[in-house]
Amino acid sequence: MKLFRITNCFFVIALFSAGALAFAQEEPASAPAANKVRPDDQRKMQNEKVGLVIHGGAGTIERSKMTPEREREYRAGLERALTAGYEILKRGGSSLDATEAAVRVLEDDPHFNAGKGAVFTSAGTNEMDAAIMDGKTLKAGAVAALKHIKNPVNLARLVMEKSGHVMMDGEGAEAFAKENGIELVDQKYFYTPERWDALQKIKAAEKNRTGGVGKAFVITDQDRHGTVGAVALDASGDLAAATSTGGTTNKRSGRIGDSPVIGAGTYANNATCAVSATGDGEYFIRATVGHDVSALMEYRGMSLKEAAQTVLDKVARLGGTGGLIATDREGNIALPFNTSGMYRGYVEPNGKFAVEIYK
């Protein structure tokens, strides 16, 4: 009887093994059909969390002083930037590509203080800064004091990926751009009448303050400064941030703000969030805004919105104004600002665009 039981047990095991082998042999034939469905379903699930947030600068932006036509132009510019970035994310592209594309559109739009719409220095030149950061690897690229680069954000990414450095500036950065096939443009490309007039108004206002006579000018934040930026979360769960600016009107030549400073105006970390800031750069540098938002989330367990507001409050206590945009690895977003307005836009979970200007 013992021998019989052992023999039957062996027979059952043999049957099971044969069945498993047969199933394994049949599996490849059916696997391709199954695989055609599962990755698509997975992408759809992941795409529910992809996200994009952009900004075009914060400051004294009042509805009463904005013409309907001007407002439409700003909104259209923000929507073009959202479209450029979100189309990449929808196709399964990276957050790095999405942020770079969105910022590039804003750099090409003369309404915003970056690239084509960059403000003028006290010397009557344009000097631009930009940065980009990969939240997956913590790699970053930054450029500053550029005078001949049409799209500074493109050069920032090139610095990140090909230079072995994090930050380059001035003539050295532009020489590196030329070596890598980036076309340099004449300073005339960046000229816009609005930005030139803003420089003249500020110079006249300074002269009047010194002399105590002359015409009074209203100097708005739109005349003084501005920045553009984007943060994104892609289908792989990777975060990225990019920021670009022409700086502040009438700044001293060589002045660098917070936009290209990694951890201040630009920061991304898959463990926490991606941040792009806009405002009074000197204060945002001193408050290490981007990294501080991340640190409060990582070390204090704060939510994205709580951390972002806490850091912006710190900037305000120092005397600075501005705002920031941020997104975390769960797709939550934050857009706090302590001015009367901030040009901003984001993609809602249903794929619709939301564009806002005023408080």
ChimeraX attribute file (.defattr): number of C-alpha atoms within 10 A of each C-alpha:
attribute: neighborCount
match mode: 1-to-1
recipient: residues
	/A:1	6
	/A:2	7
	/A:3	8
	/A:4	9
	/A:5	10
	/A:6	11
	/A:7	12
	/A:8	12
	/A:9	12
	/A:10	12
	/A:11	12
	/A:12	12
	/A:13	12
	/A:14	12
	/A:15	12
	/A:16	12
	/A:17	12
	/A:18	12
	/A:19	12
	/A:20	12
	/A:21	12
	/A:22	11
	/A:23	11
	/A:24	11
	/A:25	10
	/A:26	11
	/A:27	11
	/A:28	10
	/A:29	10
	/A:30	9
	/A:31	10
	/A:32	10
	/A:33	10
	/A:34	10
	/A:35	11
	/A:36	10
	/A:37	10
	/A:38	11
	/A:39	11
	/A:40	11
	/A:41	12
	/A:42	11
	/A:43	15
	/A:44	13
	/A:45	12
	/A:46	15
	/A:47	21
	/A:48	16
	/A:49	19
	/A:50	27
	/A:51	30
	/A:52	31
	/A:53	32
	/A:54	33
	/A:55	34
	/A:56	29
	/A:57	28
	/A:58	30
	/A:59	25
	/A:60	16
	/A:61	20
	/A:62	13
	/A:63	14
	/A:64	7
	/A:65	8
	/A:66	11
	/A:67	10
	/A:68	10
	/A:69	9
	/A:70	12
	/A:71	13
	/A:72	12
	/A:73	14
	/A:74	19
	/A:75	19
	/A:76	13
	/A:77	20
	/A:78	29
	/A:79	22
	/A:80	15
	/A:81	29
	/A:82	30
	/A:83	19
	/A:84	19
	/A:85	32
	/A:86	29
	/A:87	13
	/A:88	19
	/A:89	24
	/A:90	19
	/A:91	12
	/A:92	16
	/A:93	16
	/A:94	22
	/A:95	33
	/A:96	27
	/A:97	19
	/A:98	31
	/A:99	33
	/A:100	30
	/A:101	24
	/A:102	31
	/A:103	35
	/A:104	26
	/A:105	21
	/A:106	30
	/A:107	29
	/A:108	19
	/A:109	21
	/A:110	18
	/A:111	20
	/A:112	27
	/A:113	31
	/A:114	37
	/A:115	35
	/A:116	24
	/A:117	25
	/A:118	33
	/A:119	36
	/A:120	31
	/A:121	21
	/A:122	17
	/A:123	11
	/A:124	16
	/A:125	19
	/A:126	30
	/A:127	30
	/A:128	35
	/A:129	32
	/A:130	36
	/A:131	35
	/A:132	39
	/A:133	32
	/A:134	24
	/A:135	26
	/A:136	17
	/A:137	12
	/A:138	13
	/A:139	17
	/A:140	28
	/A:141	29
	/A:142	32
	/A:143	32
	/A:144	30
	/A:145	24
	/A:146	25
	/A:147	22
	/A:148	23
	/A:149	25
	/A:150	24
	/A:151	26
	/A:152	32
	/A:153	33
	/A:154	22
	/A:155	26
	/A:156	30
	/A:157	26
	/A:158	21
	/A:159	24
	/A:160	22
	/A:161	14
	/A:162	11
	/A:163	14
	/A:164	10
	/A:165	13
	/A:166	21
	/A:167	20
	/A:168	23
	/A:169	18
	/A:170	17
	/A:171	14
	/A:172	12
	/A:173	22
	/A:174	24
	/A:175	13
	/A:176	18
	/A:177	21
	/A:178	13
	/A:179	10
	/A:180	12
	/A:181	8
	/A:182	17
	/A:183	13
	/A:184	15
	/A:185	13
	/A:186	11
	/A:187	15
	/A:188	11
	/A:189	14
	/A:190	25
	/A:191	20
	/A:192	16
	/A:193	9
	/A:194	14
	/A:195	23
	/A:196	18
	/A:197	14
	/A:198	20
	/A:199	25
	/A:200	16
	/A:201	19
	/A:202	20
	/A:203	14
	/A:204	16
	/A:205	20
	/A:206	13
	/A:207	13
	/A:208	15
	/A:209	11
	/A:210	9
	/A:211	9
	/A:212	10
	/A:213	10
	/A:214	11
	/A:215	10
	/A:216	11
	/A:217	12
	/A:218	10
	/A:219	13
	/A:220	13
	/A:221	17
	/A:222	21
	/A:223	21
	/A:224	21
	/A:225	28
	/A:226	31
	/A:227	30
	/A:228	32
	/A:229	37
	/A:230	39
	/A:231	37
	/A:232	38
	/A:233	32
	/A:234	29
	/A:235	23
	/A:236	16
	/A:237	20
	/A:238	24
	/A:239	36
	/A:240	34
	/A:241	37
	/A:242	41
	/A:243	37
	/A:244	40
	/A:245	34
	/A:246	34
	/A:247	31
	/A:248	30
	/A:249	27
	/A:250	23
	/A:251	21
	/A:252	13
	/A:253	15
	/A:254	14
	/A:255	14
	/A:256	23
	/A:257	26
	/A:258	31
	/A:259	35
	/A:260	31
	/A:261	28
	/A:262	24
	/A:263	23
	/A:264	26
	/A:265	32
	/A:266	34
	/A:267	36
	/A:268	34
	/A:269	23
	/A:270	19
	/A:271	15
	/A:272	22
	/A:273	32
	/A:274	33
	/A:275	36
	/A:276	35
	/A:277	35
	/A:278	31
	/A:279	30
	/A:280	23
	/A:281	25
	/A:282	14
	/A:283	22
	/A:284	30
	/A:285	20
	/A:286	12
	/A:287	21
	/A:288	20
	/A:289	29
	/A:290	29
	/A:291	23
	/A:292	19
	/A:293	29
	/A:294	29
	/A:295	16
	/A:296	19
	/A:297	21
	/A:298	15
	/A:299	8
	/A:300	10
	/A:301	13
	/A:302	16
	/A:303	17
	/A:304	24
	/A:305	19
	/A:306	15
	/A:307	21
	/A:308	29
	/A:309	19
	/A:310	18
	/A:311	23
	/A:312	25
	/A:313	17
	/A:314	15
	/A:315	25
	/A:316	17
	/A:317	11
	/A:318	13
	/A:319	10
	/A:320	19
	/A:321	22
	/A:322	26
	/A:323	27
	/A:324	30
	/A:325	27
	/A:326	30
	/A:327	29
	/A:328	28
	/A:329	23
	/A:330	14
	/A:331	19
	/A:332	15
	/A:333	24
	/A:334	19
	/A:335	22
	/A:336	22
	/A:337	24
	/A:338	21
	/A:339	18
	/A:340	15
	/A:341	20
	/A:342	27
	/A:343	23
	/A:344	27
	/A:345	24
	/A:346	26
	/A:347	20
	/A:348	16
	/A:349	13
	/A:350	7
	/A:351	14
	/A:352	9
	/A:353	18
	/A:354	15
	/A:355	19
	/A:356	16
	/A:357	20
	/A:358	15
	/A:359	14
